[in-house]
Amino acid sequence: MFFTSGENEKLLDKAVFFSKFLPDGQKRRVNLAEANDGEVLFGEISKNCLLQLNNVMELTYQPMIERLEDKKYWGECDPEYIEEF
C-alpha cells in the first residue's frame, strides 16, 4: 500500500480514494461509529478512469438527454443553450 497524489506515480491498476469534507475551518475526527455520515467521500478508480467517464457520458447520459426533445423538460432554458448542451 502506498499513498500518492498521482502527480509523480502513475496508477498501475485499481485504486481507492478517501476525501473528508467539512466546512472551512472546522476540524474533527472521523466518526468511526457511523457507517456513512457524508463527511468522508470514498470510491474506487482504475487506470482507465477517463475512458470509463467517457463511456458513462456517451452510453448513459447522452441517450437520456437526446430523448428530452419535449420542451417541457427544459423549463425556461434558452433554445441556444439546449442545443449547446
Wavefront OBJ file of the C-alpha trace (Angstrom):
o trace
v 0.000 0.000 0.000
v 1.216 3.487 -0.736
v -0.215 6.999 -0.703
v 0.174 9.413 -3.588
v -1.407 12.463 -5.170
v -0.883 10.859 -8.569
v 1.323 13.621 -9.910
v 4.560 11.609 -9.996
v 3.425 7.999 -9.696
v 1.198 6.523 -12.412
v -1.764 4.373 -11.467
v -0.964 0.777 -12.417
v -4.305 -0.862 -11.626
v -7.240 -0.077 -9.354
v -7.026 2.378 -6.501
v -9.275 3.672 -3.756
v -9.654 7.257 -2.647
v -10.868 8.945 0.512
v -11.683 12.616 0.897
v -13.004 14.299 4.043
v -15.490 17.150 3.662
v -16.014 19.697 6.405
v -16.933 23.392 6.278
v -13.916 25.703 6.092
v -12.005 25.996 9.326
v -13.686 23.036 11.017
v -11.619 20.131 12.274
v -12.886 16.937 13.846
v -12.104 13.263 13.851
v -13.928 10.850 11.582
v -16.817 9.219 13.447
v -15.945 5.517 13.222
v -19.254 4.521 14.845
v -21.196 5.853 11.844
v -21.066 3.783 8.635
v -21.644 6.707 6.269
v -22.317 10.139 7.690
v -21.477 12.022 4.489
v -18.249 13.549 5.767
v -15.945 11.093 4.005
v -16.289 10.524 0.293
v -14.737 7.297 -0.920
v -14.623 5.246 -4.064
v -12.608 3.206 -6.495
v -10.919 4.323 -9.699
v -8.994 2.426 -12.329
v -6.087 3.390 -14.536
v -8.641 3.929 -17.323
v -10.825 6.372 -15.384
v -11.124 8.872 -18.256
v -12.236 6.112 -20.619
v -14.791 4.977 -18.035
v -16.088 8.536 -17.636
v -16.366 8.904 -21.404
v -18.306 5.622 -21.643
v -20.747 6.678 -18.934
v -21.329 10.035 -20.624
v -21.642 8.560 -24.111
v -23.626 5.416 -23.323
v -25.804 6.600 -20.436
v -26.301 10.340 -20.250
v -26.192 11.264 -23.936
v -29.049 8.894 -24.926
v -31.157 10.158 -21.997
v -30.582 13.788 -22.959
v -31.314 13.116 -26.626
v -34.738 11.734 -25.619
v -35.600 15.030 -23.915
v -36.871 16.663 -27.094
v -40.075 17.869 -25.485
v -39.548 21.485 -24.383
v -41.415 20.928 -21.087
v -38.391 19.073 -19.691
v -36.119 22.047 -20.245
v -38.285 24.632 -18.491
v -37.378 28.202 -19.436
v -33.933 27.284 -20.772
v -32.931 29.262 -23.861
v -33.030 27.062 -27.034
v -29.448 28.075 -27.809
v -28.254 26.588 -24.506
v -30.322 23.431 -25.028
v -28.643 22.858 -28.366
v -25.185 23.546 -26.924
v -25.796 21.122 -24.070
l 1 2 3 4 5 6 7 8 9 10 11 12 13 14 15 16 17 18 19 20 21 22 23 24 25 26 27 28 29 30 31 32 33 34 35 36 37 38 39 40 41 42 43 44 45 46 47 48 49 50 51 52 53 54 55 56 57 58 59 60 61 62 63 64 65 66 67 68 69 70 71 72 73 74 75 76 77 78 79 80 81 82 83 84 85
